[in-house]
Amino acid sequence: MAKSGAHPMNALTAVGVRNTKQPGRYADGNGLYLHVRPTGSKSWTLRLLIRGVRKDIGLGSVAMVPLAEAREVAAHMRKIARAGGDPIAERNSEKATAPTFREAAIRVHESQKPTWRNAKHGAQWISTLERYVFPLIGEKRVNEIESGDVLRVLGDIWLTKPETARRVRQRISTVLDWARAAGHRDGENPCAGITRGLPKQPERTGKHHAAMAYDAVPSFLQETLPELAIGLSSKLALEFLILTAARTTEVLEADWSEVDLDAALWTVPATRMKAGREHRVRTAVRKSSTGAAG
């Protein structure tokens, strides 16, 4: 890659930026420069004329800001400067008004509520952040959160509660992705590659619940189910679940408005299906093993 010359235009490439090792300053064009230091670290600088004064503005490290993003930020700042504004002051103002992680998480939670299958999932989503994240970084502004903060949150639960830790990481990542899209953050999400700084989690040892053999189901329905010490509605619900191969929640939340008895058809609306698509179950009407019509 050639070092800075006379008025280059988009002179750098992503591959070149990644592979350049020799210390120096390399021009991309329009005042954007790549700095490679003797230590091997790389960063971006934008040289601008702001209200008659030439200034160098740091745009972040290459590890956090890829070439395409550096060009976008540089173009935005040049536009502000050409209009007589101060891009440095504007950037500082935007960061100063960035919401805290707690505030951002609540906004994300509210905006995503309509997309969740049930209220229980939504409650769990925010409750894990309230328990594990807010006490440590809840009051920190989203533009100030770094990888070290995420490591601090996950460190205590990564090995003791591995499944919870993975969910917490994903939810932190979602909030910070929102913050970047909303213009409150620059650069890479601190959750990206965070596992490299954490110990390897133990292999998952959880097993599925034991399943009943297919040929044992008829005798269970005809002999065992009627004798179970549970209420009639519970017996009917369990039989309905078995015969329709539905999920527990789909059965528990079933409504008569979804059932067409004449057509022997149960239509589960898309809003209650995990796949988000309407599901139809058609069956012949027969006498239930519990004594009711089924």
N, C-alpha and C positions, 0 to 999 in steps of 0.2 A: 504494500500500500504506500502510495507516495505521500510525502509530508506536505504541509500546507503550501499552496502555491498561489497564483494570481487568480482570484475570483472563480474558484471551482463551483460546480453545481451538482449536488447529490453525488459527490465524489466517492463516498464511502459505501461499503456493502456490509450486510450483516455478517457474512462469513469473514470478511476482512477485519471487521471490528473484533470478532471473536479470536482470530488467529494472530493479530498484531501483538508482538512482544517487545519490540524495540521502543525504549522511552522516547517521548517526543510529543509534539502537538500536530494533529492531523485535521485538515479542514474538510468539512463536508459541503460547505457553501452557505451563503447568506449569514455569515457570522457564527455558524455552529462548528464547534471544535471537539474532537476527541483528544483527551489528555491521557497518555500512558506514562505512568511514573516508574522510576527505577525499581520500586517494590513490586511492580506488576499490576497494581491497581489501575483501574480505568474509570474515567468520569467524563461528563459532558459540560461544556461551557458555551454560553451564548454571549457574543459581544454585540452590544447594541448602543445606539446613540439615543439617550433618553433626555429629552428636553435640553438638547445641546451638550450633554455631558456623556462621554463614552464610559460604559460600564460593562464589566464581565459578570454574568449571572450563572451561578452553578445550577445545573439541571439534574444532578444526581449521578449515582454510579451506574456503569453499564450493566452491572448485575441486577439492578432494580429497574432501570429504564432502557429498553431496547431502542435500536436505531430509529425505527418507525415512530415510536412514541416521542423520542427526543425531537424529531423533525416536526411533529404535530405541536408540541409545546412551544418550540421555537417560533413556528409560524404564528401561533396565537399571540405570543409576546411581541413579535414584530408588528402585528396589526395594532395592538394597543399603543405601542410607541409611535407609530406613524400617525395615529389619531391624536397625539399630544398627551397621552396618558402615561402613567408610570406602572409598568408591569410588575415591578418588584413590590411596590406598595399594594397593588391589587392582589398579588399572590399571598402576601402576608395577611391581608385583611380576610381573604377567603379561609385561610387556615385558622385564623383566630376565632372565626365564627363556626368552625366545624363542630358538630355535635359530639357529646361524649359517647363512649361505646354503649352505655346503658340506653341513652336516648336513641341512638341509631338502631339498636336491637329491638326496641319497642316499636319503632317505625316499621322495621322489616317484618316483625311479627304481625302487626296490624295489616300490612299490605298483603301478606301471604295467607291470611286466614281463609279467604274464599277458596284457595286451592287445596286445602287440607281435607282429608276424607272425613275426619271427625274432630270434635272439640277436644277429646282426650289427647290426640297427637299435638294439637296446638298448645295445650296447656303444658305438656311435657317439654315442648321445644323451648318455651321461655323459662320454665322452671329450672332446667339444667343450667341455663346461663345465670339465673338468679343465684343458684347455689354455688357454682364452681367458678364463674367468670366475674360477675359484678363485684364481689368482695375484693378482687385483686386489681382489675383494670376497668371496672365499670365507670369510674369518674374520669378516666383518661380520654382525651379527645382522639377521635379515630385517626386523624392524620399523624398522631404521635406514637401510635402503637407499632412496635417492631417485633421481630422474631423472638427476641429475648422475653418479651411480655407473654407471648403465646407459650413459650417453653415453661415459663413460670407457672402458668395456669395448668398446663398438662402434666407437669412433672410429678405432682403428688398422686395423680390418679392413673397415670399411663400404664402402670403394671398392676396396681391393686384393683382397678375398675376399667379394664381395657375397652370393653364395648361402650361404656359411658364416655370414656376419653375420646374415642373415635367420633362419637356423635358431637361432643363438645367442639372438637377441632373443626368438623364440618360446619357447625353453626357459626362459629367465629369467622370462618372463611366466608360464609354467605353474607354476614354483616359487613365485612370489610370489602367484599366485592360490590355491595350496594354503595358503600362510602366512596369507592373509586368512581363508580358510574355516576354518582351524584356530584362529582367534582370536589369531594372533600379530601381525597388522597391522590398521590401520584405513585407510580412504580408498581412493582410486583406485590402480590398479596403475601404478607408475612407467613401465612400458613403453608405456602408452596414449599415443598421440600423440607418441612419442619421435622419429619420423622428421622432425618439424618442426624439430628441432634438429640434424639431420644433412644433409649435402649430398645432392643428388639422385644416385642411382646411375646408372651408364651403362645404356643400353638393353641388354637381353639379346640377345646375338648368336649364342648357341648354336643349332646346327641338328641336326635328327634325322639319324640314320645313314641312309645311302642304302638304299633298299628295292629288292628284286629285283622286276622286272615279273612280274605274275601269270602270263602265258603263258610265262615263262622257267623257272618252277619245275619242270615235268615233266622238262625236259632236264637241269636241275641235279641232280635226284634220280637220274635214270637214267644220266647220263654223268659229271658232275663229282664228285658226292659219293663214288662208289666209288673214285675216283682220288686223293682227298685223302690227304695224308700224316699221318693221325691214326688212332688205334686204332679197332677195330671198335665198342667200346662208345660211343665219342664219335660215330661215324657214326650209330649207331642212335639215340642220344639226340637228335642234330640232326634226323634224319628224323622222329622221334616228335614233336619240338617243332613242326616245320613242319606235319605232318599234323593235329595237334590244336590248333594256334594257341595253345599254352600259353606261359606265361612261363618264363624260364630256370630260376628257383628252383623252380617247380612240377615241372618235369621232373627236375631234379637231385635233388630230395627225394622223388620218387615211390617208392612201395613196392608190392611185388607184392600185398599185402593189399588194395590199392585197385583192383585189376584183376580183372574177371570175364571170363575168356577165352571162356566159353561164350556169354555175352551180348554179347561184344565191347564191354564197357563199362568205362570208367575213371572212378572217382568220387573227386574230389579233396575231402578234408574241409574244412570251413569254416575250421579253424584255419590252413590253409596258403593260403587265398585272400585276396587283397588286399581284396576286398569283404566278407569275413567270412561268405560264404554257400557252402554246398556246391555244387560244380560237377561236372556229369556230361558226359562226352565219349563218344559212341557212334559206332563206325565199323565198317566191314566188314573182316574179317580178310583180308589179302592177302599176297602174297610181297613182302618188303622189297627195295628196290633194291640193298641191300648183300648180299642173298643169304639173309637170315634171314626168318622169318615175321613179319609186322607187321600 
